């Protein structure tokens, strides 16, 4: 690549101190994704669904037993 000459030239002081200011800037990070439901809540909901399904199956079994005994 050809070098491009700028219209400004760098000037460094020959006496004294050279002061450079480091200005802190904001650094953006990736957002952290949080689960909508906690693992514990999901486990509790699964246990509740399983319990409801078990109750439903027991009720159906009782109805079948009643119908068979009535016949």
Backbone as a chain_set.jsonl record, in Angstrom:
{"seq": "XXXXXXXXXXXXXXXXXXXXXXXXXXXXXXXXXXXXXXXXXXXXXXXXXXXXXXXXXXXXXXXXXXXXXXX", "coords": {"N": [[0.837, -1.184, 0.0], [0.528, 2.2, -0.791], [2.052, 4.845, 1.044], [0.269, 7.346, 2.771], [0.622, 10.742, 3.001], [0.103, 12.879, 5.701], [-1.436, 16.057, 6.369], [-0.656, 17.105, 8.716], [2.06, 17.221, 10.933], [3.784, 15.258, 13.308], [4.562, 16.494, 16.477], [6.845, 16.436, 19.014], [7.595, 17.352, 22.349], [10.712, 18.868, 23.23], [11.667, 19.472, 25.689], [10.685, 19.134, 29.126], [7.713, 17.433, 30.281], [5.886, 14.811, 28.757], [2.517, 14.533, 28.417], [-0.062, 12.269, 28.518], [-3.411, 11.665, 28.17], [-5.583, 9.252, 29.336], [-8.639, 8.411, 28.536], [-11.331, 6.936, 30.043], [-13.569, 4.702, 28.501], [-16.872, 3.51, 27.679], [-17.433, 0.059, 27.618], [-19.079, -2.239, 25.743], [-20.72, -5.219, 26.529], [-21.595, -8.64, 25.752], [-25.054, -9.384, 26.049], [-26.368, -11.02, 28.916], [-28.191, -13.904, 28.93], [-31.047, -14.678, 30.678], [-32.872, -17.32, 32.154], [-36.389, -17.735, 31.591], [-37.9, -19.195, 33.332], [-37.052, -20.692, 36.393], [-34.955, -23.541, 37.063], [-35.815, -25.026, 39.223], [-38.503, -24.247, 39.44], [-39.472, -25.282, 37.04], [-39.126, -28.03, 37.549], [-40.915, -28.363, 39.691], [-43.344, -27.764, 38.391], [-43.417, -29.883, 36.572], [-43.612, -32.057, 38.329], [-46.119, -31.502, 39.405], [-47.761, -31.743, 37.121], [-47.372, -34.453, 36.577], [-48.485, -35.58, 38.897], [-51.162, -34.759, 38.638], [-51.837, -36.145, 36.32], [-51.605, -38.773, 37.231], [-53.652, -38.847, 39.147], [-55.842, -38.444, 37.458], [-55.733, -40.789, 35.931], [-56.237, -42.66, 37.952], [-58.848, -41.951, 38.662], [-60.196, -42.571, 36.283], [-59.792, -45.329, 36.253], [-61.256, -46.078, 38.526], [-63.846, -45.395, 37.705], [-64.157, -47.186, 35.598], [-64.051, -49.598, 37.04], [-66.406, -49.353, 38.58], [-68.335, -49.349, 36.577], [-68.005, -51.922, 35.547], [-68.694, -53.503, 37.73], [-71.362, -52.888, 38.021], [-72.531, -53.998, 35.815]], "CA": [[0.0, 0.0, 0.0], [1.309, 3.439, -0.769], [1.871, 5.64, 2.257], [-0.435, 8.605, 2.568], [1.202, 11.786, 3.85], [-0.935, 13.725, 6.28], [-1.078, 17.475, 6.327], [-0.142, 17.466, 10.034], [3.214, 16.426, 11.322], [3.83, 15.002, 14.734], [5.527, 17.336, 17.187], [7.096, 16.0, 20.377], [8.366, 18.385, 23.065], [12.113, 18.548, 23.476], [11.899, 19.679, 27.118], [9.49, 18.961, 29.945], [7.091, 16.116, 30.323], [4.847, 14.519, 27.78], [1.33, 14.104, 29.154], [-1.048, 11.562, 27.704], [-4.616, 11.397, 28.949], [-6.307, 8.046, 28.976], [-10.036, 8.65, 28.882], [-12.065, 5.665, 30.084], [-14.762, 4.67, 27.654], [-17.788, 2.418, 27.968], [-17.222, -1.15, 26.838], [-20.32, -2.994, 25.71], [-20.544, -6.662, 26.609], [-22.731, -9.425, 25.278], [-26.071, -9.49, 27.094], [-26.476, -12.337, 29.534], [-29.55, -14.394, 28.822], [-31.543, -15.3, 31.893], [-34.021, -18.169, 31.843], [-37.67, -17.185, 32.001], [-38.314, -19.975, 34.492], [-35.913, -21.337, 37.038], [-34.947, -25.001, 36.953], [-36.638, -25.531, 40.32], [-39.9, -24.03, 39.079], [-39.81, -26.262, 35.996], [-39.253, -29.335, 38.195], [-42.173, -28.367, 40.447], [-44.449, -27.842, 37.446], [-43.438, -31.243, 36.03], [-44.145, -32.921, 39.389], [-47.555, -31.23, 39.519], [-48.413, -32.35, 35.958], [-47.344, -35.908, 36.772], [-49.451, -35.915, 39.946], [-52.501, -34.598, 38.074], [-52.048, -37.246, 35.377], [-51.813, -39.974, 38.04], [-55.007, -38.735, 39.708], [-56.778, -38.618, 36.355], [-55.731, -42.216, 35.604], [-56.904, -43.369, 39.05], [-60.288, -41.685, 38.554], [-60.699, -43.356, 35.158], [-59.785, -46.728, 36.675], [-62.377, -46.247, 39.448], [-65.077, -45.367, 36.912], [-64.224, -48.461, 34.877], [-64.394, -50.627, 38.015], [-67.813, -49.179, 38.93], [-69.146, -49.771, 35.436], [-67.905, -53.381, 35.415], [-69.427, -54.129, 38.831], [-72.786, -52.635, 37.796], [-73.008, -54.827, 34.689]], "C": [[0.875, 1.238, 0.0], [1.012, 4.223, 0.505], [1.204, 6.964, 1.915], [0.17, 9.617, 3.523], [0.067, 12.641, 4.388], [-0.468, 15.179, 6.244], [-0.582, 17.974, 7.68], [1.083, 16.617, 10.32], [3.258, 16.337, 12.836], [4.926, 15.845, 15.371], [5.646, 16.821, 18.61], [7.919, 17.071, 21.078], [9.797, 17.919, 23.337], [12.47, 18.715, 24.952], [10.585, 19.434, 27.857], [8.943, 17.544, 29.862], [6.031, 15.993, 29.232], [3.671, 13.932, 28.544], [0.34, 13.46, 28.178], [-2.234, 11.257, 28.59], [-5.285, 10.138, 28.424], [-7.742, 8.23, 29.457], [-10.767, 7.303, 28.888], [-13.325, 5.755, 29.22], [-15.607, 3.466, 28.044], [-17.469, 1.249, 27.037], [-18.51, -1.958, 26.897], [-20.023, -4.488, 25.686], [-21.758, -7.352, 25.993], [-23.775, -9.465, 26.387], [-26.126, -10.913, 27.64], [-27.939, -12.752, 29.506], [-29.936, -15.1, 30.115], [-32.739, -16.174, 31.532], [-35.312, -17.526, 32.337], [-38.205, -17.909, 33.231], [-37.073, -20.623, 35.089], [-36.048, -22.851, 36.892], [-35.846, -25.598, 38.028], [-38.111, -25.393, 39.994], [-40.334, -25.019, 38.007], [-39.975, -27.656, 36.589], [-40.572, -29.429, 38.966], [-43.371, -28.483, 39.518], [-44.553, -29.244, 36.853], [-44.01, -32.209, 37.063], [-45.65, -32.747, 39.512], [-48.311, -31.853, 38.343], [-48.475, -33.865, 36.098], [-48.377, -36.338, 37.808], [-50.878, -35.801, 39.413], [-52.822, -35.727, 37.104], [-52.311, -38.55, 36.131], [-53.221, -39.984, 38.626], [-56.045, -38.991, 38.633], [-56.877, -40.097, 35.972], [-56.441, -43.03, 36.689], [-58.417, -43.173, 38.985], [-60.901, -42.488, 37.41], [-60.775, -44.839, 35.526], [-60.952, -47.002, 37.611], [-63.699, -46.272, 38.687], [-65.242, -46.672, 36.148], [-64.62, -49.6, 35.816], [-65.873, -50.567, 38.391], [-68.716, -49.667, 37.802], [-69.119, -51.294, 35.297], [-68.693, -54.079, 36.519], [-70.929, -53.946, 38.66], [-73.334, -53.528, 36.689], [-73.162, -56.217, 35.085]], "O": [[1.866, 1.3, 0.728], [-0.123, 4.261, 0.98], [1.525, 7.61, 0.917], [0.226, 9.376, 4.729], [-0.814, 13.073, 3.644], [0.719, 15.476, 6.107], [-0.139, 19.117, 7.799], [1.125, 15.433, 9.984], [2.816, 17.243, 13.542], [6.054, 15.908, 14.883], [4.654, 16.774, 19.338], [8.836, 17.639, 20.484], [10.051, 16.751, 23.63], [13.466, 18.16, 25.414], [9.506, 19.519, 27.27], [9.617, 16.607, 29.435], [5.38, 16.967, 28.855], [3.825, 12.932, 29.245], [-0.032, 14.044, 27.16], [-2.079, 10.653, 29.651], [-5.518, 9.987, 27.225], [-8.01, 8.205, 30.658], [-10.819, 6.613, 27.87], [-14.037, 6.76, 29.225], [-15.115, 2.521, 28.662], [-17.265, 1.426, 25.837], [-18.974, -2.318, 27.979], [-19.182, -4.956, 24.919], [-22.795, -6.736, 25.749], [-23.415, -9.571, 27.559], [-25.949, -11.882, 26.902], [-28.811, -12.036, 29.999], [-29.239, -16.002, 30.581], [-33.54, -15.794, 30.678], [-35.328, -16.856, 33.369], [-38.88, -17.312, 34.068], [-36.167, -21.046, 34.372], [-37.135, -23.366, 36.628], [-36.56, -26.568, 37.774], [-38.891, -26.314, 40.24], [-41.448, -25.539, 38.06], [-40.87, -28.395, 36.178], [-41.262, -30.447, 38.905], [-44.315, -29.215, 39.814], [-45.659, -29.746, 36.651], [-44.804, -33.084, 36.718], [-46.379, -33.721, 39.699], [-49.383, -32.428, 38.535], [-49.489, -34.489, 35.784], [-49.065, -37.342, 37.622], [-51.715, -36.656, 39.703], [-53.953, -36.214, 37.068], [-53.152, -39.346, 35.713], [-53.901, -41.01, 38.603], [-57.03, -39.688, 38.877], [-57.97, -40.603, 35.718], [-57.163, -43.979, 36.382], [-59.18, -44.11, 39.222], [-62.0, -43.026, 37.548], [-61.725, -45.524, 35.147], [-61.584, -48.053, 37.507], [-64.575, -47.082, 38.991], [-66.348, -47.206, 36.06], [-65.42, -50.462, 35.452], [-66.526, -51.604, 38.508], [-69.733, -50.318, 38.044], [-70.14, -51.89, 34.954], [-69.296, -55.126, 36.283], [-71.699, -54.789, 39.121], [-74.538, -53.778, 36.661], [-73.553, -57.051, 34.269]]}, "num_chains": 1, "name": "protein.A"}
